[in-house]
Amino acid sequence: MKLLIIQTAFIGDVILATSLVEKLHTFYPDAQIDFLLRKGNEALLEGHPYIRETIIWDKKNDKLKNLFSLQKKIKQEKYDVVINLQRFASSGFLTAFSGAKQKIGFEKNPFSFLFTSKIKHEIGGKLHEIDRNQQLIKALTDGVSAKPKLYPSDKNFETVKKYKTQKYICIAPASVWFTKQFPKEKWIELIKNYLLEYKVYLLGADADKEVCEFIKTKSEHKNIENLAGKISFLESAALMKEATMNYVNDSAPLHIASAMNAPVTAVFCSTVPAFGFGPLSDNSRIIETEKLLDCRPCGLHGYKACPKKHFKCATEIEVKRLTENLSQ
């Protein structure tokens, strides 16, 4: 059997989509599983033992030309099943004209009328994103979701071994969206008042270097290091795996922690866990405001600024609460 999973959204979405890879491999251990994602995210699946080929879509350069090239390649592969996790026209086009025997996706996709199977997609309730995705392959497997999983290599673990000589904490303080980001002043307070006995590593992408450096400087912690932009996705995953605690926002590092079953404390500001993107680790905790705010949640993805201009969903969270499961 030849299967293709399509998820060309962002880092966290790709990580959560690996739960389908795990599930399909369990039911079809001899199946060929390919994965289509956007350029820039392919390093997440490097060396994945259950994925034969990672297919890359460059969305930034000649987007449409690359889309039609992908459609041609997919059709030539003669997949038995194409599973589309997205609800946008581009991925729907690839699915609808894939030539696959089974074309599965969500009914909100504009091309779903050409799918052989379309599933209802709902945000909210009790369903986690991995459960929503699992509904797509329920007929092929069963209704029980698998956990997402990443596979850092031995080399990845060896690279970060030098950072593991003492008890350490990882903090990923940044987010693309301002309203999903716990304020940097709050991270500084956490480090200065509660993490002095730990080595602290600040994690993030190149774009997060500046905010991490600000936090490092202002925290005045003698044992803190800014690793933003210095280690890869899978090296970060390997480091987070053995941390005493990983502190994250509602963003990609949260899902990296889930995929490594690493201890995690996730701070939700403008968004809410009910959207279905909470942590999945055995040792996990969600921190959110205890006050009822009629403006929260203000959106599914977050904003560049607080629409109400007060950002109470973040500023009124007591930092001490983040340390409550630190000893576990």
C-alpha positions as CSV (number, residue, x, y, z in Angstrom):
1,M,0.0,0.0,0.0
2,K,1.2,3.5,-0.9
3,L,0.0,6.4,1.3
4,L,0.6,10.2,1.2
5,I,-0.1,12.5,4.1
6,I,-0.5,16.2,3.2
7,Q,0.2,18.8,5.9
8,T,1.8,22.0,4.5
9,A,0.9,24.3,7.4
10,F,3.3,25.3,10.2
11,I,5.8,23.4,12.4
12,G,3.3,22.4,15.2
13,D,0.8,21.1,12.6
14,V,3.4,18.9,11.0
15,I,4.5,17.5,14.4
16,L,0.9,16.7,15.4
17,A,0.4,15.1,12.0
18,T,3.1,12.5,12.9
19,S,0.4,10.8,15.0
20,L,-1.1,9.6,11.8
21,V,2.2,8.2,10.6
22,E,2.5,6.2,13.9
23,K,-1.0,4.9,13.6
24,L,-0.8,3.9,10.0
25,H,2.5,2.2,10.5
26,T,1.0,0.1,13.3
27,F,-1.8,-1.1,11.1
28,Y,0.2,-1.3,7.9
29,P,3.8,-2.0,8.8
30,D,4.8,-2.7,5.2
31,A,3.1,0.3,3.7
32,Q,5.0,3.0,2.0
33,I,4.2,6.3,3.7
34,D,5.2,9.6,2.1
35,F,4.7,13.1,3.7
36,L,4.1,16.4,1.8
37,L,5.0,19.6,3.7
38,R,6.1,23.1,3.1
39,K,9.7,24.1,2.5
40,G,11.5,24.9,5.8
41,N,9.8,22.2,7.8
42,E,11.4,19.1,6.3
43,A,14.1,19.0,9.0
44,L,11.4,17.9,11.4
45,L,11.1,14.5,9.7
46,E,14.7,13.9,8.9
47,G,15.6,10.3,9.5
48,H,12.0,9.3,10.4
49,P,11.9,5.5,10.3
50,Y,8.4,5.2,9.0
51,I,8.5,7.8,6.2
52,R,9.9,6.8,2.8
53,E,10.0,10.2,1.2
54,T,9.5,13.8,2.4
55,I,8.0,15.8,-0.5
56,I,8.6,19.5,-0.2
57,W,6.4,22.3,-1.5
58,D,8.1,25.7,-1.9
59,K,5.3,28.2,-1.2
60,K,7.5,31.3,-1.4
61,N,9.0,31.0,-4.8
62,D,6.9,30.2,-7.9
63,K,4.1,28.9,-5.7
64,L,1.7,28.0,-8.4
65,K,4.3,26.5,-10.7
66,N,5.5,24.3,-7.9
67,L,2.0,23.4,-7.0
68,F,1.3,22.0,-10.5
69,S,4.7,20.2,-10.5
70,L,3.7,18.6,-7.2
71,Q,0.4,17.5,-8.7
72,K,2.1,15.8,-11.6
73,K,4.6,14.1,-9.3
74,I,1.8,12.9,-6.9
75,K,-0.2,11.4,-9.8
76,Q,2.9,9.6,-11.1
77,E,3.4,7.9,-7.8
78,K,0.0,6.2,-8.1
79,Y,-0.9,6.3,-4.4
80,D,-3.6,4.1,-3.0
81,V,-4.6,6.7,-0.4
82,V,-4.0,10.4,-0.1
83,I,-4.9,11.9,3.3
84,N,-5.2,15.7,3.4
85,L,-5.1,17.3,6.8
86,Q,-5.7,20.8,5.6
87,R,-8.8,22.8,4.6
88,F,-7.4,25.1,1.9
89,A,-7.9,24.9,-1.8
90,S,-4.2,24.2,-2.7
91,S,-4.0,21.0,-0.7
92,G,-7.5,20.1,-1.9
93,F,-6.4,20.5,-5.5
94,L,-3.5,18.1,-4.9
95,T,-5.8,15.6,-3.3
96,A,-8.6,15.8,-5.7
97,F,-6.4,15.4,-8.8
98,S,-3.9,12.9,-7.2
99,G,-5.3,9.9,-9.0
100,A,-5.4,8.0,-5.7
101,K,-7.9,5.3,-5.2
102,Q,-9.0,6.9,-1.9
103,K,-8.9,10.7,-1.4
104,I,-9.6,11.6,2.2
105,G,-9.9,15.1,3.7
106,F,-12.1,17.5,5.7
107,E,-15.4,18.6,4.2
108,K,-14.5,22.3,4.7
109,N,-11.9,22.0,1.9
110,P,-13.2,23.7,-1.3
111,F,-12.3,20.6,-3.3
112,S,-13.9,18.1,-0.9
113,F,-16.7,17.4,-3.4
114,L,-14.1,15.5,-5.4
115,F,-12.8,13.4,-2.4
116,T,-13.9,9.8,-1.9
117,S,-14.3,10.5,1.8
118,K,-14.8,13.8,3.6
119,I,-14.9,14.2,7.4
120,K,-16.5,16.9,9.5
121,H,-14.0,19.3,11.1
122,E,-14.9,21.1,14.4
123,I,-12.8,23.3,16.7
124,G,-13.8,23.1,20.3
125,G,-15.4,20.5,22.5
126,K,-13.2,17.7,23.9
127,L,-11.3,16.8,20.7
128,H,-7.6,17.4,20.5
129,E,-6.1,18.1,17.0
130,I,-4.7,14.5,16.9
131,D,-8.3,13.2,17.5
132,R,-9.7,15.4,14.7
133,N,-7.0,14.1,12.4
134,Q,-7.5,10.5,13.5
135,Q,-11.1,10.8,12.2
136,L,-9.6,10.9,8.7
137,I,-8.1,7.4,9.0
138,K,-10.7,5.9,11.3
139,A,-12.0,3.6,8.5
140,L,-8.4,2.5,7.7
141,T,-7.4,1.9,11.4
142,D,-9.7,2.6,14.3
143,G,-10.9,5.5,16.4
144,V,-8.0,5.6,18.9
145,S,-5.4,8.3,18.3
146,A,-1.7,7.7,18.5
147,K,0.7,10.2,20.0
148,P,2.8,12.3,17.8
149,K,6.5,11.4,17.7
150,L,9.8,12.9,16.5
151,Y,12.9,10.9,16.0
152,P,16.1,12.8,16.8
153,S,19.2,10.9,15.6
154,D,22.1,9.6,17.7
155,K,24.0,12.5,16.2
156,N,21.4,15.0,17.4
157,F,21.6,13.6,21.0
158,E,25.4,13.6,20.8
159,T,25.4,17.3,19.7
160,V,23.4,18.4,22.8
161,K,25.1,16.1,25.2
162,K,27.4,18.9,26.3
163,Y,24.4,20.8,27.6
164,K,23.3,18.1,29.9
165,T,26.0,18.1,32.6
166,Q,23.7,19.5,35.3
167,K,20.0,20.0,36.1
168,Y,18.5,22.2,33.4
169,I,15.4,24.0,32.3
170,C,14.4,24.9,28.7
171,I,12.4,28.0,28.0
172,A,11.0,28.8,24.5
173,P,9.7,32.3,25.2
174,A,8.7,33.5,21.8
175,S,5.8,33.1,19.4
176,V,4.9,34.4,16.0
177,W,1.8,36.0,17.5
178,F,2.1,38.6,20.3
179,T,-1.1,37.5,22.0
180,K,0.2,33.9,22.3
181,Q,3.4,35.0,23.9
182,F,3.8,35.2,27.7
183,P,5.4,38.6,28.2
184,K,9.2,38.6,28.4
185,E,9.0,40.5,31.7
186,K,7.2,37.4,33.1
187,W,9.9,35.0,31.9
188,I,12.5,37.2,33.5
189,E,10.6,37.1,36.8
190,L,10.4,33.3,36.6
191,I,14.1,33.0,36.0
192,K,15.3,35.5,38.6
193,N,13.0,34.3,41.4
194,Y,12.5,30.6,40.9
195,L,15.2,29.0,38.6
196,L,18.5,30.1,40.1
197,E,19.5,26.5,41.0
198,Y,19.1,25.3,37.4
199,K,21.0,25.8,34.2
200,V,18.6,27.6,31.9
201,Y,18.5,27.3,28.1
202,L,16.5,29.7,25.9
203,L,15.3,28.0,22.7
204,G,13.9,29.4,19.5
205,A,14.5,30.2,15.9
206,D,16.8,32.8,14.4
207,A,14.0,35.3,14.6
208,D,13.8,34.8,18.4
209,K,17.5,35.5,19.1
210,E,16.8,39.1,20.1
211,V,14.0,38.5,22.6
212,C,16.0,35.6,24.1
213,E,19.1,37.8,24.5
214,F,17.0,40.4,26.2
215,I,15.6,37.9,28.7
216,K,19.1,36.5,29.3
217,T,20.6,39.9,30.0
218,K,17.7,41.2,32.2
219,S,17.4,38.0,34.2
220,E,21.0,38.4,35.5
221,H,21.1,34.6,35.9
222,K,24.7,33.4,36.1
223,N,24.0,30.1,34.4
224,I,21.8,30.9,31.4
225,E,22.5,30.3,27.7
226,N,20.8,31.6,24.6
227,L,20.5,28.7,22.0
228,A,18.0,30.4,19.7
229,G,19.0,29.8,16.1
230,K,22.0,27.7,17.2
231,I,20.5,24.2,17.3
232,S,18.1,22.5,15.0
233,F,14.5,21.3,15.5
234,L,15.6,17.8,16.3
235,E,18.5,18.9,18.5
236,S,16.1,21.0,20.4
237,A,13.8,18.0,20.8
238,A,16.7,15.9,22.0
239,L,17.6,18.6,24.6
240,M,14.0,19.0,25.8
241,K,13.6,15.3,26.2
242,E,15.7,15.2,29.4
243,A,15.0,18.7,30.8
244,T,13.7,19.0,34.4
245,M,11.0,21.2,32.8
246,N,10.2,22.8,29.5
247,Y,8.4,26.1,29.6
248,V,6.5,27.0,26.4
249,N,3.7,29.1,24.9
250,D,0.9,27.8,22.8
251,S,3.3,27.3,19.9
252,A,5.5,24.8,18.1
253,P,7.9,24.0,21.1
254,L,4.8,22.8,23.0
255,H,4.2,20.1,20.3
256,I,7.9,19.2,20.2
257,A,7.6,18.5,23.9
258,S,4.5,16.3,23.3
259,A,6.3,14.4,20.5
260,M,9.2,13.6,22.9
261,N,7.0,13.0,25.9
262,A,9.1,15.6,27.6
263,P,7.9,17.4,30.8
264,V,6.2,20.6,29.8
265,T,4.4,23.6,31.3
266,A,2.4,25.4,28.6
267,V,1.2,29.0,29.1
268,F,-2.0,29.9,27.2
269,C,-2.6,33.6,26.9
270,S,-5.2,34.7,24.3
271,T,-5.9,31.1,23.1
272,V,-7.5,28.3,25.0
273,P,-6.7,24.6,25.4
274,A,-10.3,23.8,24.2
275,F,-9.2,24.6,20.7
276,G,-7.4,21.2,20.8
277,F,-3.7,22.1,20.9
278,G,-2.8,21.3,24.5
279,P,0.2,19.3,25.7
280,L,0.2,15.5,25.4
281,S,3.2,14.6,27.6
282,D,2.7,12.4,30.6
283,N,4.1,15.2,32.8
284,S,2.3,18.3,31.5
285,R,0.6,21.3,33.0
286,I,-1.5,24.1,31.4
287,I,-1.2,27.6,32.9
288,E,-3.9,30.2,32.0
289,T,-5.6,33.1,33.7
290,E,-7.9,32.2,36.5
291,K,-10.1,35.2,35.8
292,L,-13.0,35.1,33.5
293,L,-12.4,37.5,30.6
294,D,-15.2,38.1,28.2
295,C,-12.7,38.8,25.5
296,R,-10.9,35.5,25.8
297,P,-10.3,33.7,23.5
298,C,-10.1,36.6,21.0
299,G,-9.1,34.3,18.1
300,L,-7.9,30.9,17.0
301,H,-4.4,31.9,16.1
302,G,-3.6,35.1,18.0
303,Y,-2.9,38.7,17.0
304,K,0.0,41.0,16.6
305,A,-1.4,43.1,19.5
306,C,-4.1,42.8,22.1
307,P,-7.4,43.9,20.5
308,K,-8.5,45.4,23.9
309,K,-5.0,47.0,24.5
310,H,-4.7,45.5,28.0
311,F,-3.5,41.9,27.5
312,K,-4.9,40.8,30.8
313,C,-5.0,37.2,29.7
314,A,-1.2,37.2,30.0
315,T,-0.3,40.0,32.4
316,E,-2.5,38.8,35.2
317,I,-1.1,35.2,35.3
318,E,1.0,34.8,38.5
319,V,4.5,33.6,37.6
320,K,4.7,31.5,40.7
321,R,2.1,29.2,39.3
322,L,4.5,28.0,36.6
323,T,6.6,26.3,39.3
324,E,3.9,24.1,40.8
325,N,5.0,20.9,39.0
326,L,8.6,21.7,38.8
327,S,9.5,19.0,41.4
328,Q,7.7,16.2,39.5
